[in-house]
Amino acid sequence: MHIRSEDTVEVITGDDRGTRARVLRIDKRSGKLLVEGVNRVYKHVRRSEKNRQGGRLSKEMPVQISNVLLVCKSCSAATRTGARLLGDGSKERFCKKCGAGLGQISPGKKRATKK
């Protein structure tokens, strides 16, 4: 999965198409993420001790990961991402449009060498 919390993404389908916002939370198990201000719905709340007024509460609902694209920091375009190995054995994600590195995925590993 090439999207992390605190990344900026652009929604590519649905009612909020074209919206750029920050990722708040990711649920890897269901393949969804919570994006700030996207996919807002109303939850009807009854009056109670906890909620004195009641009424309609607006909240964000999760979006499928396939419905968003990561926004590259260097070229500021919504782009697909890839993974590449670096010389020290670590893996990083990169922008498919400009080739800029977008952060490390995994640390370097010792490679088995043939003699």
C-alpha positions, 0 to 999 in steps of 0.5 A: 500500500503506497498511501500513508496517514498524513499524505495528501490525496486527490479523489478521482471518483464520486461526488467529491471528485477533484478534491485534494485533502489529507489522509486521517486514517487507513484501514488496511484490512478493508482497503479504505481510508478516511480523508479529511472533508470527503464523503461526508454523511449525516448521522441522526442523533437522538437527544440524550444526556450525552448529546443534549440537543440531538439532530443531524451530526455530519461526519466523514466516512471511509473511501476506497483506496482505489478512488484516490491518487497520491499528490506528489510534493515535487510536481504537485500532480495526482499520480500513481506511485511505484516502489524501487530498490535503492543502492543500500537495499532499502525500498522507497516509493516514487512518483511515476510522473517526475520520478521524485522519491516520496519516502522510504517504505522499508529499511535496508536489508542485507543481501545474500551474495554469491561467491 
